[in-house]
């Protein structure tokens, strides 16, 4: 059984795909930062200075969740968009 080459084996394709992924993550980081600041401002307006732990936990929880979601979905899109998924061989398939 031979494994077909992945399009990400080509350095030019890989550089383009990872560059696009990094741009997407950079944009998501800025958007996430804006969302976290807006939520913290809203919490401050509604509650005042309750506890600094509330603000730290809210910022880390929202920021971490959004960035992790974007990172994982970005990897799915990178894998699918470059054709890397098509290069996978299923050893259990009956198509020979």
Residue pairs with C-beta under 8 A, 6 or more apart in sequence:
1 89
1 91
3 87
3 89
4 86
4 87
4 89
5 87
6 82
6 83
6 84
6 87
7 13
7 82
7 83
7 84
7 87
8 14
8 17
8 82
8 84
13 82
17 78
17 81
17 82
18 78
20 78
21 74
21 75
21 78
24 70
24 74
25 67
25 70
25 71
25 74
28 66
28 67
28 70
28 74
29 67
32 62
32 63
32 66
32 67
32 70
33 63
35 62
35 66
36 58
36 59
36 62
36 63
39 58
39 59
39 62
40 55
40 58
40 59
43 54
43 55
43 58
44 55
47 54
78 84
79 85
